[in-house]
């Protein structure tokens, strides 16, 4: 695929020149094994159905883009792929966008079946994973990220998995921690940091193509221009793969994990899940919270409520514990952060031991927050108890769901 006019037409500040192409080319951190990505491209050329899926944080959601549904890097990258490789207008090329602001791979791995695979109804051919600026608070320091990567790679249809490393305005990301995972499995990797940060320090006279003010809408998120450049960086990988011969050998998944794979099999448990997974006594957590974090999924202009099948303590009645008995190896809690003073904190107990306090004001905006309750190599029965902290009985608290590994 040549660098098309598709993304360039969205901005006038960065003309598509030789220097621009060289900047975009620097983003190709690793071609990795081309077999899976080449297979997806060839399917698209034949007019077969191909789905591109994107999972990540607020940048993948589209923050900073206007209009968000069509100006974000995920949509632009998908549209570019469709224009270059799709047949008959590209109607056989499909988009799954599953970005969620303020969330790391610790939550992304729990959302994967629901938001990417759509509970088994979708089998993406290409999966782009973008958590390089969201995983600073990952309490496993990379185990959740590698588990998510393996979860995506291990699908029966053998999708191509691309690791995308976005960057903050201060030139920071977690590429040094996370890129070894990609190298370990031989994955294609695209670094926005490698493409743009060096030239940020140059004046136009010295070869600078774009300033930080042009690339960033705020200290975290790209402008329309920034999103377009991100899409072009992914497009460069597609172009390089298209014009190169395919590797004959598939990537090896029987390797020992580099950081850890404890959560590869993690699944979501919420109020809508099968009742044979766990025995639950709701106590005073019997209401359902409808004021939830919203995300514009796919190419939608409307927000989809996140974790709508939840358990909420309203503070309007007696404070009784939420109790759950479940057999599993590892267990995570997903709960709601809120800026409202009507929300409070809850105590978390597992097997009669206090394992932490969940603070609804960990960040003071509506967000989904994941925390590990229990982690083990063996599957055993566990008793979970959640109740309002002392003095918070009249406050609200929402259990959005759980992630469990059998």
TILUM-948045 format. One record per atom (N, C-alpha, C): x, z, y; residue in one letter. Coordinates in steps of 0.05 Angstrom, whole numbers, plus 5000, padded with zeros to 4 digits. Example, Ala and Ser with C-alpha at 12.3 -4.5 7.8 and 13.67 -1.06 7.14 Angstrom:
BEGIN
526451564886a524651564910a526451564934a525751424955s527351434979s525851575001s
This chain:
BEGIN
501750004976x500050005000x501750005025x501549815043x502949835068x501650055085x503150165105x501950355123x499750215139x497250285134x495050135145x494450225173x492550075186x491650155212x489550375211x488750445186x486450625183x486950895197x489251015193x489851265206x490851225235x492351015239x493450975266x491250945287x489050825280x486950775300x485751035310x486151255297x485051505306x486651635329x489051535334x490551655355x492451445367x493051485393x494651285407x497451395414x497851655408x500351785417x502751715400x502251625375x504551565357x504251285345x505451085357x505250815347x506650795320x505650615303x506750575276x509250395279x511550525282x514050385286x515850445262x518250325262x520250385241x520950675241x521250795265x521851075267x519651255256x517151165261x514851315250x514851305219x515351065208x515451035179x517751215168x519951225181x522151395172x521451685172x519951775193x519052045194x517152105171x515251935166x513351975144x514851975117x516851795114x518251785089x519752045083x520552195103x521952445099x520152655086x517552605086x515652795074x515752785044x516852575032x516852545003x519052724991x518252974987x520153174976x520953104948x519053004932x519752924904x517552724895x518552504883x516652314870x515452434845x516952614832x516152724807x515652514786x514252584765x513552384744x511252214756x511551954753x509551774765x507351694745x507551774720x505751674700x502751724706x502051974713x499252044718x498251914744x499751924765x498851814790x498651504788x500551384775x500451094770x498051014754x497351184735x494951124719x492451124736x492251324754x489951344772x489751104791x492051014801x492150784819x491250534805x492250494780x491550264765x488550264758x487450494752x484550514747x482950424772x483850514795x482550434820x482650134824x484950014818x485249724822x483349564803x482849684780x481049544761x478149584768x477549744788x474749794796x473550024781x475150174766x474050404751x473750644769x472150834761x471651074777x474151244779x474851324803x477151494808x476251704828x476851954823x476152174841x478752314851x478952334877x481052494890x479952764898x481252974890x480353244896x482453394912x481653544932x483453694949x482553984949x484354164944x483754454945x485954594961x485054774979x486954904996x485555095016x486955155038x485855335058x484455195080x484755295105x483255195127x484154915135x486754845131x487654575138x486254365120x486054435094x484554255076x481554255083x480554485091x477754495101x477354295124x479454265141x479254075163x479554205190x480354455192x480554595217x482354445236x481554415261x482954265281x482153985284x480753875264x479953595265x477253565278x476753355293x474253305307x473653005307x471452925293x469653085277x470953165251x470353415243x471753525219x471353355194x468953265187x468553125161x470252875158x470552725180x471852465178x474652455190x475452655205x478052645218x480052825204x479252975184x481153155170x482952985152x485253105145x487152945129x486152875102x484453055090x483452995063x481752745063x479852735082x478052495083x479652245089x481552265109x483152035117x484851935093x486052115079x487652045056x485951905034x483652025029x481751905010x480851625019x480151595045x479251335055x481551135054x483951215059x486251035058x486650945030x486551125010x486851054982x484650854974x482250914982x479950734976x480350454987x481250445012x481550185025x483850025013x485850155003x488150014992x487949944963x486650114947x486550074918x483850024907x481750084921x479050054910x478149764911x476449694893x475349424892x472449424901x471549194912x468749164921x467849384940x469649434960x468949634980x469749914973x470749954949x471750214942x469550414934x467150304926x464950484919x465550654894x467550574878x468150724854x470150954860x471050974885x472951194892x471451424904x471851664894x470251894902x471952114913x470752284930x472052504944x470952774935x472652954929x471953234926x473853394945x472653514965x474253684984x473353964981x475254144975x474654424970x476554614985x476854565011x478454745028x476754975037x477955205039x476555445049x478455615066x477655655091x479355785111x480156065104x482656135109x483656405106x483956495078x484156315059x484256395031x486656285017x487956444999x490356354984x489656244957x491656174942x491256074914x490156294896x490456544904x489256774889x486256744887x485056634908x482156564907x481656284898x483456104905x483155824897x482955784867x484555934852x484455904823x481756004812x480456194825x477856284816x475756074823x476055934846x474155734855x474355474841x476455424826x477155154817x474855034800x473855174780x471755054763x469254994780x468555174798x466155134813x466454924835x468554934850x468854774874x470254504870x471954484850x473254234844x472054094820x471854234797x470654114773x467654114774x466454254794x463554264797x462254344770x463354564759x462354674734x462254474712x464354314710x464654124688x463453854692x462253804715x461053544720x462953334732x465253434741x467253254754x469953284740x471253064735x473953064724x475752904743x476953034763x478552894782x480952754769x481652524780x484052374771x486552464786x486152544811x488352634828x487452894841x489253104839x488653364851x490953424871x490253464896x492253544917x491853844922x493954004919x493854294922x495354364947x494054494966x495254564992x494854864998x496855024991x496755304996x499355415008x501055235018x503755315027x503755495051x501555495067x501455675090x499355895087x498255915063x496156115058x496956335039x499256295025x499856475003x501756705010x502056765035x503856985043x502757255032x500157275030x498857525020x498257514990x499257314976x498857304947x500457534935x498957734924x500357974914x502057914889x501757674877x503357614854x505857444861x506057374886x508357224897x508856964880x506756824874x507156564862x505856524834x505156754821x503956734795x501156594797x499656674818x497056554822x497356254828x499256184843x499755894850x500455734825x502355834810x503155684786x500755674766x499255894765x496855894747x494855674755x494455644782x492655434791x493655164785x496255124789x497454864783x497154794753x497654984736x497354944707x494454894699x492655044712x489755004707x488954714713x489954604735x489354324742x490654134723x493154174717x494753994700x493653984672x492454204662x491754224634x489054104627x487753984646x485153864641x485453634620x483453604603x483553404582x484053114592x483153054616x483552774626x486252734639x487952934639x490752914649x490952814678x489852964697x489952874725x492852884736x493352724756x495752744772x495452984791x497353164792x497253384810x499553354831x498753364856x500653334878x500753594894x503153694899x503453934915x503953854944x502353944962x502553884991x503354135006x505454115021x506454335036x506054295066x503854405077x503354385106x505154585120x504854605147x506754775162x505254885186x506155125195x505155245219x506755165243x505755225267x507155145292x509955275294x510355505281x513055635282x514955525261x514255295249x515955155229x515955305202x514055485198x514155645173x512255535152x513155555127x511355535104x512755665080x511455655057x512555775033x513755565014x514655355025x515755135008x518055234990x519755405000x522055494984x521155654960x518855794962x517855944939x516355764920x514755574931x512855424914x513855164904x515755024918x516654774909x518154784882x519555004875x520755024848x518654994826x516155074831x514055034811x513654734806x513554584827x513254294825x515654164811x518054264817x520454154804x520454224775x519554454768x519454554740x517754364722x515554274733x513754104718x513953804725x515753734743x516153454750x513853334765x512853484786x510453394800x511253254826x509653064835x510052954862x509553174883x511253174904x511053374925x511353244952x509653324970x509653214998x509953445017x511953435034x512553645053x512053545082x510053655095x509553595123x511753725140x512653955131x514854095145x517353915146x518053785124x520453625124x520153375141x517653285144x517153045160x517353095190x516253315199x515853335228x517553535243x518453755229x519553975244x522253895257x523853745244x526453665256x526053505281x524153315281x523753155305x522353305327x521053525321x519853695342x521853785363x524353815354x526453915371x527753695388x526853455384x528053225399x526253145422x527553055443x526052935465x525452645457x523452515471x522952235465x525452055468x527152125487x529651975490x531551995467x531352225453x533052275430x531752205403x529452085405x528152005380x525752175372x524952355388x522552515382x520052345384x518452345363x516052175363x513552325371x513452585367x511052735372x511853025378x510553145397x511153425404x509353615388x510053865389x508354065375x505554075388x505554035414x502954045428x501153815419x502353595412x500753365402x499953405373x501653535357x501053565328x499253795322x499454015337x497954255331x495654305351x493354375340x491054455356x491254745365x492554905348x493155185353x495655255337x496255505334x498755575320x498655525290x496255465279x495955425251x495155135243x493455015259x492054775249x492754515264x492754285250x493454035263x491253935281x491953775300x490053615316x489153375299x487553205310x486952955297x489452795291x491352805310x493852665305x495352785282x495453055281x496853185259x495553125233x492953135232x491553075207x492152785198x492252595217x492752315211x495552285199x497452425211x500252415200x500352535172x498952755167x498852865140x497752665120x495652525128x494452315110x496452095105x497952015126x499951805122x502251895104x502852155105x504952255087x504052235058x501552305052x500552265025x500451965019x499651805038x499551515034x502351405027x504451515038x507151425031x507751475001x506951704992x507251764963x505651564946x503151504954x501651304939x503051034939x504050954963x505450704965x507850684947x509550894948x511950904932x511250894902x509151034895x508451034866x507350764858x505750634876x504550374869x506650164864x508750164880x510749954878x513050014859x512950244846x514950324827x513850304798x515550254779x514650254751x513850534743x511850554725x510850814716x512850934697x513251194699x514751344678x513251334652x514751294630x513451274604x512651544593x514051754599x513552014588x511752174607x509752314595x508152494611x509652744617x508752904636x509953154642x509653344618x511453524615x511353724593x510053974602x507954054588x506554304594x507154534575x508854484556x509554694537x512054844545x512754834571x515054974582x514255264587x516155454585x515555724595x515055714625x513255884635x512655874663x515055954680x515155834704x517455904722x517056174735x514656224746x514056484758x512156644740x510056514731x508156644714x505656484711x504256514688x501856364683x499556544674x499656794683x497756994674x494756914679x494256764700x491456714708x490556424703x491956274686x491255994682x488355964672x487456154656x484756144645x482656294661x483256364686x481356524701x478756374706x476556524705x473856414710x472356594729x470356474742x468656624761x466356764747x465957014754x463657174746x462157254771x459557174773x457857264794x455057314784x453257364801x450557434793x449157214776x450056964780x448856744766x450156684739x452356824733x453756784708x452256884684x452956784661x451656874636x451957174632x449757294624x449757584621x451357684598x452257504580x453757604557x456757634563x457557574588x460357614596x460857904602x458958044614x459358324622x456758464623x456858724619x454558904623x454659024650x452658974667x452759064695x450359234702x450959464715x448859624728x449359614758x447559484772x447959424801x448059674819x446659894811x446560124828x445160054854x446460134876x445260064903x446259794913x447759654897x448759384904x446759174894x444259204901x442159044889x441258814907x442158814932x441258604951x443158364949x442358144962x443957904963x444657844992x447157814998x448157755025x447957455030x446657385052x446357095059x447957015083x449257215096x451057155119x453857125108x454556885099x456956835084x458856645098x461356635089x463156435099x462156155091x462255975110x461355695106x463655505105x463455295089x465455085088x464154815085x465054625101x464154345099x465554225075x464154205053x465354095028x465253795029x467053665014x467053375011x467053235039x465153055043x464952935070x462453035085x461553275077x459053375089x459553475118x457553445135x457653555162x456453835163x455153925142x453954195141x455654385125x455454645131x456954845117x455554935092x457054965070x456055075045x456755365043x454755545039x455355835037x457055885012x459156055016x460956114994x460156364980x460056354953x459356584936x456556684943x454556514941x451756604947x450556794926x451656794902x450456954880x451957224879x451557384899x453157624903x451457884899x452858104902x451558374901x452258514927x450158604941x450558724967x449359004969x450959194978x450059464986x449259455015x446759525022x445859495050x446059755066x446359985052x446360235067x443660345074x441560205066x438860295073x437660475051x439060505029x437960675008x440160844997x439661004977x441661174965x444061014956x446461144958x448861014951x449561064921x449160864905x449660884876x451860684869x453460754849x455760594841x454760324828x456360124833x456259874818x457959914793x456959874769x458459914745x458459664728x460759604717x460959364700x462859424677x461959354653x463659364629x464359084620x466859024617x467658744610x470158754593x470358584574x472758554557x474358324568x476858384577x478458174589x481358264590x483158084596x485958154600x486458234629x485458064647x485958114675x483258084691x483058214713x480658214729x481258234758x479858054774x480158054803x477358104815x477358234838x474958264854x475058074878x472757934883x472457784908x470357924925x471058004949x469158134966x469258014994x467358095010x466957975037x468458135058x469958005074x470958115099x468958045121x468758215141x466758175162x467758295188x467058165210x467658285237x465558475246x463358505231x461258685239x461858975232x461259155251x461659435247x459559555227x457659385219x455659475199x456859485171x459259355168x460559355142x462659575140x462959675116x464859895112x466659835088x467760055077x469760035056x468560145030x469660055008x468760134981x471160224965x470760414947x472860514929x472660354903x475060294892x475160134868x476460294845x475060314823x475960474800x475860294775x477960314759x477960184733x478860384711x477160414691x477760594669x478360874679x476760964698x476961234708x479361284727x480761074735x482961104753x482460954779x483161074801x482860954827x484960734831x484160484836x486060264838x486160154866x484560254884x484760154912x482260194928x482460144954x480160144972x479859864984x477459754982x476859494993x475759525021x477259435041x476559465069x475259205079x472759225086x471358985096x472458885122x474059045136x475258965161x478158905158x479058825134x481858745130x482558515150x480658335153x480658155176x477858175188x477658145214x475058195227x473657925233x473257775211x471557545212x470557495183x468457345181x467157305155x468957125137x469957255116x471857115098x471657225070x472357065051x472457155023x475257255017x475357495005x477957625000x478157694970x480357634958x480857694929x483057904926x482658084907x484658284901x484658334871x486958384860x487158444831x486358724825x484558764806x483659024797x485259114773x485758934755x487159004730x488658754720x490958804708x492658584698x494058674673x493658534651x494858624625x495358374608x497058414588x497558194568x495558204545x494158424542x492258454520x489458474531x487558364515x484758384522x483558634511x482358794529x481059044521x478559084538x476859264530x474459324545x475159504569x474059434592x474659584616x472059654630x472159894642x469859994657x470559984687x469159834702x469559804731x467359954746x468160104766x466260244782x466960204812x464960124827x465360074856x463260234871x464060394890x462160554906x463260574934x461460634953x462160644981x464060884986x465960835003x467861055011x466361275026x467561515025x466361735039x465961675068x463661725079x462961675106x462061385111x462061225090x461260945093x458760885077x457361085068x455061055051x452860895065x452660915091x450560775106x451560505117x453960425109x454960165116x454259955095x454959715101x454459495082x457059425068x456759315043x459059205029x458058995009x459458775008x458658554991x460758484970x459958514945x461558414922x460758124918x462657944924x462057654922x462157564893x463957684878x464257604850x466857714839x467557624815x469957714801x471257464788x473857484785x475357294769x476357444744x475957324721x476757464696x478257274678x480157384663x481657234643x481157374616x480057224597x479357344571x481857394554x
